[in-house]
Amino acid sequence: MSLLDTFKIIFSNNNIVGLLSSTFFLLLIGIFFGKKNIFDEKVADNLSNIVLNLSIAALSILAFMNDFNPAIFQEGKNILIWSILLHILFITITKYFYLNREHDKQVAMEVSTLFGAVTTLGIPIVQALFDSTGLIYMSIFTIVYRLLLYSYGFFKMSNTKVSKANLKLIFLNPAIFCTLLGLIIWLTQNSTYQVLVDNRSYGIFRIDKTAFWLYKPLVYLASLCSPLSWLAAGIKLSKLPFLKSLKCLEAWYFSFIKIVIFPIITVVLITFLGGLGFFPLSTVGLTVIAIAFGTPLASVTIAYAIKYNRSAVLCSKCFFVSTLFSLIFLPFLLSFVEMLNN
């Protein structure tokens, strides 16, 4: 099957077309209202806080409100292993892409390359494409991602030493806590106290069956994730100098490494080693990891750069260029994964 044929298949998928159009449309709305000063950066920050502390937390729990499936469990284990191995690999090699730069700039670009906007772009994309199965896989992948973002990323950017207080904040992060809680509920649902619902027994913590009054509010909170994330990203983009960002060669170089090189390395490595029986993944599992590594620069990294004076202006330009780059490259990435699997 040729790349063109694969591309046609991808764009005949209404979920993908709807995802791309929704992303662009909501980004443009955010940019428009930001440019008109109807919404300022404070609004974007507040929206991001709602997403990070409420929507993603709810989504992380709901992702695991499914019957335990041995095949998904095995795939999830392999995804967790790949998440660990790939993060170690990229932490090791990323510095070589940014040699001969001043220290602050090198550190900022390294951390920005390692940690993409998995929460605000990766999760909504996976949710639109693969529904609950994709969310389980992405939630498992983000366990390692979030632990490293709030530990390695923080310590690297702030030049702060590891302390018990900092580690406590990491594990009490709502997204991390709820992901681990959801995973535990999913794994133990058949061994916890059972409740009979419609002539079938469910674990007591399967709130989608046993406590619908609690489940439904979480559904509404989770549904805010995609629209609020894209609106917030659009508002932030509206405050950046478009032309200066587009003329920044370092931002384009960064985007090429982050959006193209790392996902391709990921796909080729997993496909090759998986074919040899080394932690093989399904097309869905592989695509989830490729999307995660192909997301643009994370807003948390920009916050680190601003707070600790690590080339904040360059990071903002990289955010603008890499966001546009990622949305354009996404169909090509999906086509590349599909072509390899065929």
C-alpha positions as CSV (number, residue, x, y, z in Angstrom):
1,M,0.0,0.0,0.0
2,S,1.4,3.4,-1.0
3,L,1.7,6.4,1.3
4,L,-1.0,8.1,-0.9
5,D,-3.4,5.2,-0.4
6,T,-2.8,5.2,3.3
7,F,-3.3,9.0,3.4
8,K,-6.7,8.5,1.6
9,I,-7.8,5.9,4.2
10,I,-6.7,8.2,7.0
11,F,-8.7,11.2,5.6
12,S,-11.8,9.0,5.0
13,N,-12.0,8.5,8.7
14,N,-14.6,10.9,10.1
15,N,-13.0,10.8,13.6
16,I,-9.7,12.1,12.2
17,V,-11.2,14.7,10.0
18,G,-13.5,15.9,12.8
19,L,-10.5,15.9,15.2
20,L,-8.4,18.1,13.0
21,S,-11.2,20.5,12.1
22,S,-12.2,20.8,15.8
23,T,-8.6,21.4,16.9
24,F,-8.0,24.1,14.2
25,F,-11.5,25.7,14.8
26,L,-11.1,26.0,18.5
27,L,-7.5,27.2,18.2
28,L,-8.7,29.9,15.8
29,I,-11.5,30.9,18.2
30,G,-8.9,31.2,21.0
31,I,-6.6,33.2,18.8
32,F,-9.4,35.5,17.7
33,F,-10.6,36.3,21.2
34,G,-7.0,36.6,22.4
35,K,-6.2,39.1,19.7
36,K,-9.3,41.1,20.5
37,N,-8.2,41.1,24.2
38,I,-11.6,39.6,25.2
39,F,-9.5,36.8,26.8
40,D,-6.1,37.5,28.2
41,E,-3.3,35.1,29.3
42,K,-4.8,34.9,32.8
43,V,-7.9,33.3,31.3
44,A,-5.7,30.8,29.4
45,D,-3.9,30.0,32.6
46,N,-7.2,29.5,34.5
47,L,-8.5,27.3,31.7
48,S,-5.3,25.3,31.8
49,N,-5.6,24.9,35.6
50,I,-9.2,23.6,35.2
51,V,-7.9,21.1,32.6
52,L,-4.9,19.9,34.6
53,N,-6.5,19.7,38.0
54,L,-10.1,18.7,37.2
55,S,-10.6,17.5,33.7
56,I,-7.5,15.3,33.3
57,A,-8.0,14.0,36.8
58,A,-11.6,13.0,36.0
59,L,-10.5,11.6,32.6
60,S,-7.7,9.6,34.2
61,I,-10.2,7.8,36.5
62,L,-12.9,7.3,33.8
63,A,-10.4,5.8,31.4
64,F,-10.2,2.7,33.7
65,M,-14.0,2.3,34.1
66,N,-14.0,-0.7,31.9
67,D,-14.1,-4.5,32.4
68,F,-10.7,-6.0,33.0
69,N,-9.3,-7.3,29.7
70,P,-6.2,-9.6,29.8
71,A,-5.2,-8.5,26.3
72,I,-5.4,-4.8,27.2
73,F,-3.5,-5.6,30.4
74,Q,-0.7,-7.2,28.5
75,E,-0.6,-4.3,26.0
76,G,-0.6,-1.9,28.9
77,K,2.4,-3.6,30.5
78,N,4.3,-3.3,27.2
79,I,3.3,0.3,26.8
80,L,4.6,1.1,30.3
81,I,7.9,-0.7,29.5
82,W,8.3,1.2,26.3
83,S,7.5,4.5,28.0
84,I,10.3,3.8,30.5
85,L,12.8,2.7,27.9
86,L,12.0,5.5,25.4
87,H,12.2,8.2,28.0
88,I,15.6,6.8,29.2
89,L,16.8,6.7,25.5
90,F,15.6,10.3,24.7
91,I,17.0,11.7,28.0
92,T,20.3,10.2,27.0
93,I,20.5,11.4,23.4
94,T,18.5,14.7,23.4
95,K,21.5,16.8,24.5
96,Y,23.4,15.8,21.3
97,F,20.8,17.7,19.2
98,Y,21.6,20.9,21.0
99,L,25.3,21.1,21.4
100,N,27.3,24.3,21.1
101,R,24.6,26.5,22.6
102,E,24.7,28.5,25.8
103,H,23.8,26.5,28.9
104,D,20.4,28.0,29.6
105,K,19.2,27.6,26.0
106,Q,20.5,24.0,25.8
107,V,18.7,23.0,29.0
108,A,15.5,24.6,27.9
109,M,15.5,23.0,24.5
110,E,16.4,19.6,26.0
111,V,13.5,19.6,28.5
112,S,11.1,21.0,25.9
113,T,12.0,18.2,23.5
114,L,11.5,15.5,26.1
115,F,8.1,16.6,27.4
116,G,5.3,17.5,24.9
117,A,1.8,18.7,25.4
118,V,0.5,15.2,26.1
119,T,-2.2,16.4,28.4
120,T,-3.6,19.2,26.3
121,L,-3.2,17.8,22.8
122,G,-2.1,14.1,23.0
123,I,-5.0,12.9,25.3
124,P,-7.8,14.7,23.3
125,I,-6.4,13.3,20.0
126,V,-6.2,9.8,21.4
127,Q,-9.7,10.1,22.9
128,A,-11.1,11.2,19.6
129,L,-9.4,8.4,17.6
130,F,-9.6,5.4,20.0
131,D,-12.1,6.1,22.7
132,S,-11.7,4.2,26.0
133,T,-9.0,1.7,24.9
134,G,-6.7,4.5,23.7
135,L,-7.3,6.5,26.9
136,I,-6.2,3.5,29.0
137,Y,-3.1,3.2,27.0
138,M,-2.3,6.9,27.1
139,S,-3.0,7.0,30.8
140,I,-0.5,4.2,31.4
141,F,2.0,5.9,29.2
142,T,1.6,9.2,31.1
143,I,2.5,7.6,34.5
144,V,6.2,7.7,33.5
145,Y,5.8,10.9,31.5
146,R,4.2,12.9,34.4
147,L,6.6,11.5,37.0
148,L,9.6,12.6,34.9
149,L,8.0,16.0,33.9
150,Y,7.5,17.0,37.5
151,S,10.7,15.5,38.8
152,Y,13.5,15.4,36.1
153,G,12.0,18.3,34.2
154,F,11.6,20.4,37.3
155,F,15.0,19.7,38.8
156,K,16.7,20.2,35.4
157,M,15.1,23.6,34.7
158,S,15.2,24.9,38.3
159,N,18.6,23.5,39.2
160,T,17.0,22.4,42.5
161,K,18.2,19.4,44.5
162,V,15.8,16.5,45.2
163,S,14.0,16.8,48.5
164,K,11.1,15.0,50.3
165,A,8.9,18.0,50.0
166,N,9.3,18.2,46.2
167,L,8.8,14.4,45.8
168,K,5.6,14.7,47.9
169,L,4.2,17.4,45.6
170,I,4.9,15.1,42.5
171,F,3.0,12.2,43.8
172,L,0.1,14.4,45.1
173,N,-0.3,15.9,41.6
174,P,-4.0,15.3,40.8
175,A,-3.3,13.8,37.4
176,I,-0.7,11.4,38.7
177,F,-2.8,10.5,41.8
178,C,-6.0,9.8,39.8
179,T,-4.1,7.8,37.1
180,L,-2.7,5.5,39.7
181,L,-6.0,5.3,41.5
182,G,-7.9,4.5,38.3
183,L,-5.3,1.8,37.4
184,I,-5.6,0.2,40.8
185,I,-9.4,0.1,40.5
186,W,-9.2,-1.5,37.0
187,L,-6.7,-4.1,38.1
188,T,-8.5,-5.1,41.4
189,Q,-12.1,-4.8,40.3
190,N,-12.7,-8.6,40.2
191,S,-11.3,-9.1,43.7
192,T,-13.1,-6.2,45.5
193,Y,-16.6,-6.4,47.1
194,Q,-19.1,-7.1,44.3
195,V,-22.3,-5.3,43.7
196,L,-25.1,-6.8,41.6
197,V,-26.3,-4.5,38.8
198,D,-28.7,-5.7,36.0
199,N,-28.0,-9.4,36.9
200,R,-24.3,-8.9,36.7
201,S,-21.7,-8.3,39.4
202,Y,-19.2,-5.4,39.4
203,G,-16.5,-4.3,41.7
204,I,-17.8,-1.7,44.2
205,F,-15.4,1.0,42.8
206,R,-16.7,0.6,39.2
207,I,-18.7,3.8,39.7
208,D,-19.9,3.8,36.1
209,K,-22.1,0.9,37.3
210,T,-22.4,1.2,41.0
211,A,-22.5,5.0,41.6
212,F,-23.9,6.7,38.5
213,W,-24.6,9.8,40.6
214,L,-20.8,10.2,41.0
215,Y,-19.8,8.9,37.6
216,K,-21.9,11.4,35.6
217,P,-20.3,14.6,37.1
218,L,-16.9,13.2,36.3
219,V,-18.0,12.6,32.7
220,Y,-19.0,16.3,32.4
221,L,-15.7,17.3,33.9
222,A,-13.7,15.0,31.6
223,S,-15.6,16.4,28.5
224,L,-14.2,19.8,29.2
225,C,-10.7,18.6,28.5
226,S,-10.5,18.9,24.7
227,P,-12.4,22.2,24.1
228,L,-10.8,24.1,27.0
229,S,-7.3,22.8,26.2
230,W,-7.6,24.0,22.6
231,L,-9.1,27.3,23.5
232,A,-6.3,27.9,26.1
233,A,-3.7,27.0,23.5
234,G,-5.2,29.4,21.0
235,I,-5.3,32.3,23.6
236,K,-1.6,31.7,24.4
237,L,-0.7,31.6,20.7
238,S,-2.5,34.9,20.2
239,K,-0.1,36.6,22.6
240,L,3.0,35.5,20.7
241,P,4.7,37.4,17.9
242,F,3.6,35.4,14.8
243,L,6.2,36.7,12.3
244,K,9.1,36.7,14.8
245,S,8.3,33.1,15.8
246,L,8.0,32.0,12.2
247,K,11.4,33.6,11.4
248,C,13.1,31.9,14.3
249,L,15.3,29.1,12.7
250,E,15.9,27.5,16.1
251,A,12.2,27.1,16.7
252,W,11.9,25.3,13.3
253,Y,14.9,23.1,14.1
254,F,13.4,22.3,17.5
255,S,10.0,21.5,16.0
256,F,11.6,19.2,13.4
257,I,13.4,17.2,16.1
258,K,10.3,17.2,18.4
259,I,7.5,16.6,15.9
260,V,9.2,14.5,13.2
261,I,12.5,12.8,14.4
262,F,11.4,11.6,17.8
263,P,8.1,10.0,16.7
264,I,9.8,8.4,13.7
265,I,12.5,6.9,16.0
266,T,9.7,5.7,18.3
267,V,7.7,4.1,15.5
268,V,10.6,2.4,13.8
269,L,12.2,1.1,17.0
270,I,8.9,-0.3,18.4
271,T,8.0,-1.8,15.0
272,F,11.4,-3.4,14.5
273,L,11.9,-4.8,18.0
274,G,8.2,-5.7,18.3
275,G,8.6,-7.8,15.2
276,L,11.3,-9.7,16.9
277,G,9.0,-10.4,19.9
278,F,10.4,-7.6,22.1
279,F,7.4,-6.1,23.9
280,P,5.2,-6.0,20.7
281,L,2.3,-3.5,20.4
282,S,-0.9,-3.3,18.4
283,T,-1.4,-0.5,15.9
284,V,-3.4,1.4,18.6
285,G,-0.7,1.1,21.2
286,L,2.0,2.1,18.8
287,T,0.0,5.1,17.5
288,V,-0.7,6.3,21.1
289,I,3.0,6.4,21.9
290,A,3.9,8.0,18.6
291,I,1.2,10.7,19.2
292,A,2.5,11.3,22.7
293,F,6.1,11.9,21.6
294,G,4.9,14.0,18.6
295,T,3.1,16.6,20.6
296,P,4.4,20.2,20.7
297,L,6.1,21.8,23.6
298,A,4.2,21.5,26.9
299,S,2.9,24.6,28.7
300,V,4.5,23.3,31.9
301,T,7.9,23.6,30.3
302,I,7.2,27.3,29.3
303,A,6.2,27.9,32.9
304,Y,9.5,26.4,34.1
305,A,11.4,28.5,31.6
306,I,9.7,31.8,32.7
307,K,10.0,31.1,36.4
308,Y,13.7,30.0,36.3
309,N,14.8,32.3,33.5
310,R,15.7,29.6,31.0
311,S,15.3,31.1,27.5
312,A,11.6,31.9,28.0
313,V,11.3,33.9,24.8
314,L,12.8,31.0,22.7
315,C,10.5,28.5,24.4
316,S,7.4,30.6,23.5
317,K,8.5,30.7,19.9
318,C,9.1,27.0,19.9
319,F,5.6,26.5,21.4
320,F,4.0,28.5,18.5
321,V,5.9,26.8,15.7
322,S,5.7,23.3,17.1
323,T,2.0,23.6,17.7
324,L,1.3,24.4,14.1
325,F,3.9,21.9,12.9
326,S,2.3,19.1,14.9
327,L,-1.2,19.6,13.6
328,I,0.1,19.6,10.0
329,F,2.3,16.6,10.6
330,L,-0.2,14.5,12.5
331,P,-1.9,13.0,9.4
332,F,1.5,12.1,8.0
333,L,2.5,10.4,11.3
334,L,-0.8,8.4,11.3
335,S,-0.2,7.4,7.7
336,F,3.4,6.4,8.5
337,V,2.2,4.1,11.3
338,E,-0.6,2.6,9.2
339,M,1.8,2.0,6.3
340,L,4.4,0.2,8.5
341,N,1.7,-2.0,10.0
342,N,0.5,-3.0,6.5
